[in-house]
Amino acid sequence: MARCYACGAILPEKIGRSTSCTHCGKEAKVCLNCRFYEKGLQWDCRERIDEPVREKDRANFCGFFAPETKRTTGGTGGNGEKGEENAKRAFFKLFSDDH
């Protein structure tokens, strides 16, 4: 079951270019909802795409799109700032003297 990158709502089983999240209205066939999206890789994608997708939160025609089904929550607004901050905090906690 795929969830919306923006709000965490369950997305329809079949996702096409015109599919939107029924909860928040964000477009569903976007890089941020794809299982191949990985920030930091070439063009933020684990597949070998021919050209970058500039707007990761906008519907596109990518033939590799496959819904991310491992996400359990959403609500980062698509930029992952909350997740990044939590990861940084956890990392620094590992090496702090405040155990």
C-alpha positions in Angstrom: 0.0 0.0 0.0 1.5 3.3 -1.1 1.2 6.5 0.9 1.3 10.1 -0.1 4.7 11.8 0.4 3.0 15.0 1.6 0.3 13.8 4.1 0.7 10.1 4.5 -2.7 9.2 3.3 -3.2 5.9 1.4 -3.0 6.3 -2.3 -5.1 4.5 -4.9 -3.9 1.1 -6.0 -3.4 2.2 -9.6 -1.5 5.4 -10.0 -1.5 7.2 -13.3 -0.2 10.6 -14.4 -3.5 12.3 -13.5 -4.0 10.5 -10.1 -4.1 12.8 -7.0 -4.1 12.1 -3.3 -7.7 12.0 -2.2 -6.8 13.6 1.1 -4.5 16.5 0.3 -4.9 16.8 -3.5 -1.1 16.5 -4.3 -0.2 14.7 -7.6 0.6 11.1 -7.0 2.8 10.0 -9.9 5.8 12.0 -8.7 9.4 11.2 -7.8 8.7 11.7 -4.1 6.2 8.8 -4.2 8.5 6.5 -6.2 10.4 3.6 -4.7 13.4 4.5 -6.9 13.7 8.0 -5.5 16.8 8.4 -3.4 18.1 11.9 -2.6 21.8 12.2 -3.3 22.1 9.8 -6.1 22.5 11.0 -9.7 19.4 12.9 -10.4 18.0 11.5 -7.1 17.0 8.2 -8.8 18.2 4.6 -8.4 17.2 3.9 -12.0 19.4 5.0 -15.0 17.2 7.7 -16.3 18.2 9.7 -19.4 17.6 13.2 -18.0 16.8 14.6 -14.6 13.2 15.3 -13.4 13.5 18.9 -12.1 10.3 19.0 -10.1 10.2 16.0 -7.9 6.7 16.9 -6.5 5.0 17.2 -9.9 3.5 14.5 -12.1 5.8 13.2 -14.8 5.9 10.5 -17.5 8.7 8.4 -16.1 8.4 4.8 -17.2 10.3 3.5 -14.2 7.7 4.9 -11.7 6.7 2.3 -9.0 4.9 3.5 -5.9 6.9 3.5 -2.6 5.2 1.0 -0.3 7.5 1.1 2.6 6.6 4.6 3.8 4.5 4.5 6.9 4.0 8.2 7.4 4.1 11.4 5.5 3.8 15.1 6.1 7.3 16.3 5.4 6.0 18.6 2.7 8.1 16.7 0.2 11.4 18.1 1.2 12.3 15.6 3.9 13.5 18.2 6.4 11.9 16.5 9.4 13.5 13.2 8.5 16.9 14.8 8.0 16.7 16.6 11.3 15.7 13.5 13.1 18.6 11.6 11.5 21.1 14.3 12.4 19.9 14.3 16.0 20.1 10.5 16.3 23.6 10.5 14.8 24.9 13.2 17.2 23.3 11.5 20.1 25.4 8.4 19.4 28.6 10.3 20.0 27.5 12.7 22.8 28.7 12.3 26.4 25.1 12.6 27.6 24.4 8.8 27.7 
